[in-house]
Amino acid sequence: MHNEDVEPVPPQEVGKKTDIAAHVEATGPEEAHRIFAEAKKRLLDINHWGDISRGISASFVLTDCRGIIKKCSPEVGDYFRIDIPGPGTTAGDGFDWVRIEMIEEEPGYLGAKESVVVRVRPAPRPEKKKPTAHFFEQDATSSFIVKREGRRITAEVHGRNEKPNTENESLTDAIRNAVVSRGAQAGLSKVQWEKLVKGILNIQP
């Protein structure tokens, strides 16, 4: 899996940003690689993020470019279908949608480092050109990263350019997006991402 864009976390230019990380230390290089490989597998198993995150309220489902649920590895051009508690969007048929625009891997095994990055961006629901079916505008991105540097394995989520998506054809969607995005910016998304990064690393509560 590879994408020519080598900037996993875009520059922060507008709106808010989010930076969440957790890490574990291995006793040696072989254990470090094993922990990284297991964490990478959890990161790429989007359909089971809710199972590993111990209380995360949103649910995530991987779909292809037509919106059909996938049970295999994600690819650039696939989507996350996100179900957030409360009313969904008309534009998203009840869900929020993001499209995978980057998957980048740096192999390493017993070398100094290795990593995997998945970056997504708010998008219209599959097979639609507009409007954006997400509470953030299309300028926003979320970068999900697992990396190993020596014996340290880290899971990270970085949100950039997070602005409410209120320019919508539906007034109901615009109001809903404003409310949900305010909650996300007030720290609710931080709680969710903290649970996710700990789940990816299998950190017990």
N, C-alpha and C positions, 0 to 999 in steps of 0.2 A: 504494500500500500504506500503510495507516494503522491505528493503534490508538489508542484514547482515553487509554490509560495513558501518561503522558508521562515516567515515571521509568524510563529505560533500565537503570539499575543500582540495584536495590533496596537498602535499608539493610542493613548487616551486623548481625545479631542473635544468631545461634547458630553454632556450629561454626567452620569455617575459611573463609578467603577467598583469592582468587587475583586478581592484577592483572598483566597482561602487556601490553606495548605496544612498537611499533616505529614509526619515522617516516622520511620522506624529505623533502628540500627541493627544490622546483622552481625554475627560473630565472625564471619569470614566471607571470602569471595563467592564460594559455591552457594552458601546459604543466601547471600545477597542476591545472586542471580535467580535463585528459586523463588524468593519472595517477590522480586520484580516480575517474574514470569506469571506468577499467580495474580498479582495486582493488575498486570496488563490484561489478563484474561477477564477479570471482573470489570475493568473499565470498558472493554469492548463488548461485554454482554449487557447491552443497554436494557433489554427486556427484563432483566433481573436486578436492576438498580434498587428497586423498592425492597427486594428481599434482603439485600445486604446492608441497607442503610438504617434499619432499626428505628422506624418512626417517621421516615420521610413522608410528607403528605401528598406530594405530586407523584403521579405514575408516568413512566416513560415507556414507549413502545417504538421499536425500530420498524420503519416501513421503506419500501422501495419508492421509486419516482412516481408510481401510480397510487401510492397510499396503501399498498398491500403489505400486511405484516410479514417481516422477515425474521427468521430464526437462525440465520448464519451471520458471519462477520459483517460489520458495516463497511460501506464503500462511499467514496465521494459521490454526491448526488442523491444519496439516501436521505431520509427524514427521521426526525424524532417527532412522534405524536405525543403531546404532553397533556395530561388530564390533571388540572388544578382544582382543588375543592371549591365548590361554588359554581356560579353560572359560567358557561363557556362562551366562546364567540360564535356569532352567526357566520362570520367569514371563514372560520375554521371548522364548521360543522360541529361545534361544541368543544373543540380542542384548540390548544396553541400548537403551532408548528415551527420547527426550525429545520434548516437544510444543512447537511454536512458539506462544508466547502473545503476542508483540508483534513487529511490523515497523513501523518508523517512519523516514520519510525527510524530510530538510530540503533542498529544492532550493536551488541558489545560482548555478550556472554561474560567472560572473565576479564575483560578489559576495564579501562578506567570508568566508563559510563555507558549507559544505554537508555533509550527513552521512547515513548510513544505519545503522540498528540492527536486529539480529535477537536477540530474547531467547527462550531456551528453558528448559523446566522438566522434571525427571524425571516420567515418566508410566507408567501401565500400557501394554502394547502396544495398538495400535489395535483398537478394538471390544471392549476389555475394561475393566471398571470398577475392577478391582484384581487383584493387588497391583501396586505400583510396580515396574516392570521396569528398574531402574537401581541402580548401586552407591551413589548418594546418595539421601537422602530427598527428598520432594516440596517441602520448604521451599527446597531449593537452586535456584539459577538460574545460567545462563551467558549473558552479554550479549556479542555479537560486534558490534564497531563499526568503521566506516571513516568518517573525517571529514577535511575540509579546512578549515584556518583560515589564510587568506591563501595563502602559498606552501608551507605545511607540510601534508603528508598523513600521517595516523596511522592505524594499525590496532591495535585493542585487543581483549583478552578479559578480562572481569571475572566471576569466580565469587563467589557469595555464599551464605552459610548452608549450607556444605558439611558434612553429617553422614552417617556411614555408614548405609545402609539395612539394618539388621539385624532389623527387625520384619517378618518375612516368613513366609509360610505354609510355605515349604520351608526346612528347616535347612541343606540344601546351599547354597541361594541366599544365606541369611543369612551363612554362613561365607565364601562366595566374595565377597560384597559387602564384608564387613569387610576382607578381604585386599586387594581392588582399591582400595577407598577409602583404606586406609592408604598404599598405594603412591602414589596420586594426591596425597594430602596431604603425602607425603614429598618431593614434587618431580617425580614422573614426569609429571604432567599439565602442569606448568610447561614442561618440555622440549618437549612436544607443541605447546602453544600458542605457544611462541616460534617454532617452525618454521612454524606456520600463519600468524602475523602477518607474518613475513618473506616467506612465499610469496604472501600476498595483495598485498604491496607489490612483489613481484618483486625482493626484495633478494637478490643473488647471494652465496653463501657465500664 
